[in-house]
Structure formats: C-alpha cells, structure tokens
C-alpha cells in the first residue's frame, strides 16, 4: 500500500483506559474517495490542512467540519468521504466503551450519524484543532491533544468499573444468542444491560456483538489471514460461509472478494479496526 496511516501509542496513564491509539495520515497531494463502513469504536478526526472534506450520503454531498466523528453504524449507509489536495489528518481511536466521558451525552444519540464538533455543541474541539494546526510537529500535536483530553476526563464522568467488567465479560462470551443466560449469570437484567450499552457504547449489546464479530472477520480479510472464507466463517461463529458473506454485505455493501478488489475503504490504508 502506497499510503498508510501511522499509529501512535497513548502515553498519559489516565487516557489508556479510554483511547486505543492516535493516528496520523499525511499526504502532500491526493484525491481520496473512500467508503466509510461500520467500526466497533469511534474515531474522532481533526482536519489540519486547508483542504475541505466532504461527505457523500446516498448521493447528497455535504461539507464536513474540521473536527468530526461518526457514531456506531448498525448497517452499511452508502457513505463516502471525499478530499482532493493536501491531506493532514490526526485521529483518536477510542476504546469501544469510552466515548461517553468526552461528550457526556449517551452515545446512542449519535448512531448512524456523522457529526461535526459544532453540531454536538462541543466547540472546544474546534479550539483544540486550531492549536494542533499551529504545533510544529506530530509529537507536539499529540502532547496538546493528550493534555486536553485528560482535562476533559478529570472534569467529567468516567466509565464505571462495573460496566467495564460487564463489557469485557460480554466480549469474552461473544455470542448474542446467549445474552439472556449471560445476564442471569451476572445478576443483571437484559434491559439494564442494554441501557448501559446504549449509553457508553452507542448500540445494543446484541448489535455490538454482531459488529464485533464482523470486525474480527474483516481484520482477517484485510490481513489475508485465511486460506478459505469458510475458515473465517467457522472461526468467528457464523453458521456457514453464506451466513458470513451475508453479514459482510450488511456492513460493507459488498462481498469480501469485491471489497478487497475495489480497495476504496480508508480501513484498507490503516487497518483502523
């Protein structure tokens, strides 16, 4: 791959429970026309160049804020990000259950939407973006970003440990069919579990399990870590190969083979999964 996203580790201890990694995409001149497909976590993106970014949703084209993120998607939305010129982008890849402390708004309210900082009322992110533009290099930018995000966490509601433990247990269980039994074992009602998931993750526990299974499969497709599609299907708990392909099309709008051939998702540059 000619262009690739550079990833950077989280340094401040308080952020390590909330952010998976930071990432940067810098290209002097390029036309980017990439599909946005569902991910299992939220990426906050800062456009640090003068190149405007547009989003095409089912044929309609809209100008994006310089700071934006997409809520979790439960299906393919035929959405494309378009840029033409210099690309200088800095991103924050949050852990799946850790975006709520930033905005203090239930994450489910952003499901299937792509929103700018101004639309959410969180204009402080635009101020941070201007400071990032003035920084001399990426390390200085990361230092600014980490310190500002840490302040927000110090002053806000952090993700409670009891939900983190439940979230990890559900991930290990990794089967939406068995959630009712899971709730009995952990002494929590299914409706209570769903409310927590909608607040902290942005979707129901069942939908997240399905999305998580798809992302695990997508990683294998992107890394070519398989011999046959049926290996991916059975290894990730699908009934069979056709079940896997049907779910893959639900989230990408395409078959695994055509998805790789078209090479038009930003995930294929950085594997941000």
PyMOL commands that set and color helices and strands:
alter all, ss='L'
color gray80, all
select helices_A, chain A and resi 13-15+100-103+107-110+117-120+124-134+138-154+161-173+176-185+190-200+205-222+229-235+241-252+256-262+267-270
alter helices_A, ss='H'
color red, helices_A
select strands_A, chain A and resi 6-8+19-36+43-47+54-57+60-63+67-70+79-94+114-116
alter strands_A, ss='S'
color yellow, strands_A
deselect
rebuild
show_as cartoon
